[in-house]
Amino acid sequence: MNTPRQYPTNVTEAQWQLLIPRLPKRKWRKGRRGRPPVNLRNVFDGILYLTKTGCQWRMLPHTFGCWQTVYGYFNNWREQGVFERVQQALSRKERKRQGRKATASAGCIDSQSVKSATQGESKGYDAGKNVNGRKRHLLVDTLGLVINAFVSPANLQDRDGLKHLLNQYFEQGTTRLRKLWVDGGYRGDDLKEWVADRKRTYKIDLEVVKPKGEGFQVAKRRWVVERTFAWLLNFRRLSKDYEDLTDNSEAFIHIVMIYLLLNRIA
């Protein structure tokens, strides 16, 4: 029996039908001994509820089932890369819905430093923004949809974060990306040489967009990735970094994008 739609984060029937084919299939068969399979819709609703409200795993309402079960599925799906694959599939579907090709040819890269609420080792001090915690590095397309996400200690240089994001992109086997807009934090001869070496193969052009005038200015092209960071901060689990593992932090970024894409498509 499905959980009644008593929480705003619960997926609708149309959204669930869009999502269920993209989740791992359960191995349990009718007639086998042992516990029957859990309701995956309740599990996913529980993960969305926690992401939006920022509560602890132990504080999940019982309507989603046992919190250990919900966390267990979250942990397994994170290890299998399920959240990232689902988000990428929905992103391609959304791009096609808007009359674009499935993969992006242009995008933006930027980082966001946030305070960490854990005592884990994967944290550092960002002297430029006076933040002790972690840094989120995002590669997004021109619609603001996440292509790749990487979470690091806050003291990691933006240039190193860009290299990691692009290496992830190259490993996926997609090579349609041609144009990247970045801010002044990505300047440097070493980065230019690194991009130039790969430009011969992947033909990616890196353009530094500088603000015009003094005070607050909407940066041309780069405002898209800033809007994506604003989307993330609307979910309390991402208002700070509460995770012991940076892999969990990256998983929650993909979960937020899945939630936003389900609301758009379905």
N, C-alpha and C positions, 0 to 999 in steps of 0.2 A: 504493500500500500504506500502510495507516495505521500510525502509530507505536504500538508495543506499549505497553500501559498499565504502564509501568515507573516513572512518577512519580505521586505522589498527586494532583497538580494536573490531570493529563490528564482530559479529559471522557470520560464513558462513552458508549456507543452511544445510549442513550435521551436523554442530555443533548445530544448532537450533533444528533440528529433534531429536537430542540426548537429548536436554535440555527440550523441551516443555512438555514431559510427566511427568516430575518431578516437574513442577511448579504447584501451586494451580489452580484449574479450575475456570473459571469465571462463575458467576451466571446469567449474563445477557442473555436473550433469544431473538431471533429475533421476532419482532412484539410487544415487550414491549415498553412502553413509556419511555421517558427520554433519556439521552445521550447514544450513542452507546459505546461499550467498546473500550478502548484504544488498540493500537498495542503493545502487550507485548514484542515483539522483539525489538521495538524501546526503550521501557522502559529499558530492560536489556542491550541493547547497550549503553544507556545513563549512566547506573550505571558503566559499564566497562570503559567507556570513563573517567568518573570522577575519578575512582580508579587509572587509569594509569597516567592521567595528573595532578591530584591533585588540580583541579580547585574547586571553590566554587559552591554550588548547583545553585545559581542564575546565574552563568556564563555558564551553559550548553548551547550548541548550540540549536537553535530552531528546528533543524532537528529531535531531539529526542522527541519533544513535549514540553508541559509546564513543567518547572522545578519542580513546586509544585506537579504535577502528578507523575513524576519520583521519587521524594523524598518520596511521600506518599506510593508508592509501596515498595520502599526500607525499609521504616519504618515498614510497615505491615509485609513484609516478614521477617524482622529481629525479630519482636516480635513473629512470628509464628515458628521461627527456620528453615525457608526454606533454607537459604544459607548453614547452617551446614548439613542438611539432604541431599541436593543435592550434596554437596562436598563429603560426606561419601559414597553416592551411586556411584559417579564417581570414587572414590578411590578404591572401591571394584571391579569395572569394570576394572580399569587399572591394579590392581594386578592380576586379572584373565588373562588379556591379556598378561601379562608377565610370565604366567605359575605358579603363586603363589596362595595360598588360599586367600579367600576374606578378612579374618581378619588376623591381624599381630600377631605373637608370640614373636617378639622382637622389641625393639625400643629405642629411645633416648629421654631424657628430658633435656632442657636447657632454659635459659632465655636471654632476650635482653632488655636493658634499652635504652629508647629513650626520647628525649626532648619533652615536651608537649607545644603545641601552644595555649592552652586554659587556662582559669582561673578557671576551674572546681575544685571541692574539691577532686576528685579522683586522686590525684597526690602526689608525695613525692620525697625525695632526696635520691639517691643511693650514699652513701659515697664511696663505693668501686670503682665506675666508674665515680664519680663526675658528675652525671646526675640528673637534677631536672625534673622529668616528670613521665613517666609510665614505667612499665615493662611487656614485653610479655613473657608468659610462654608457651612453646610448647611441646607436646608429639607427636613424629613422628615415623613412621615405618622405616624399613631399606632402603626404597626407598626415604625417605624424605617427604612422604605424611603425612599431618597433621591428627592425630587421634583426638586430643583435643587441644583447644586453650583457654587461660585464660589471661586477661589483668588486671593488678592491679596497685596501686601506686608503684613508683620505690623503696620505702623503705621497701616493703614486702620482707621477706627473701625467698631465693630460696627454702628452705626446705618446707615452708608453701605453696609455689606455686606448688611444687610436690604433696603435699597432696591433694590440690584442684583438680589438673589434674587427679589423680588416682581415687578420689571420683567420679568425672564426668564419668570416664571410667567405674567404677563399676555400676553406676546408669543406664548406657546404656544396661546393661545385658550381655555384652560380657566379657568372662573370659579366652580367649585364650592367653593373654599376659603372658609371662613367664620370659623374660629377659629385663632388662633396663640398659643402659649405661649412666652414668652421670659424671660430673666433680667434683672437690674437694669442690665446694660450697655446695654440698649436703651431706657432712659428718656431723656426730653428733649422739650422743647416743640416743637422743629423736627420731630422724628419723629412726634409726635402729630398735628401739623398735616398732615404729608405723608400719614399713614395716613387721617386724617379726610377729606382731599380725595378719596381713592380709595374710602373707605368708602361714599360716596354711590352709586358705580357698582358696586363689587365686594362691598360689605357685609362687609369683613373686620374682625373685632374682635381687637385686640391686647391680651393680658393678661400682665402682668408677674407671674411667680411668685416670691415671696420665700421664702427658707428660714426654717424655724421653729426657734428655739433656737440654741445655739452648737455648734461642732464640725461634724463631717461629718453631713450630712442628705441623705436621698434626696429630691430636689426633685420635688414632685408634677407629673406630666405631662412635665416636662423631662428626666427620667431616660432617656426613650426616645432622644433625640438623643445623649446622652452614651454610651449603649450603642452607637450607630452609630459614633461616633468610636473606641470600643474595637474594634469589628469591623475598622476600617481599619488600626489599629495592629498587628493580627495579621499583616499583610502587610508584609514588610520593605522593600519599595519605598516604602512610605508611612511608615516609622518616622521618616524625615526627608523633606525635599523635595529630591530629587536632580535635578530637571528644570531645564533652561535656560528652558523655556517654561511659563507657568502653564497653557496649554491642555493640555499633556501631563499636568500634575498633576491637572487635572480629569478627563482621560480615564482615569487609573488609578483614581480614585474610582469611576467607573462600571464599570470592569472588575472591581473587587472585588465590587461589588453584583451584577454578572452572575454571577460565580462562586458567590456565596452563594445567589442565587435558583435557579440551575440545580440546586444540591444540594437545595434545598427541593422544587422542583416535580417534578424527574425522579428 
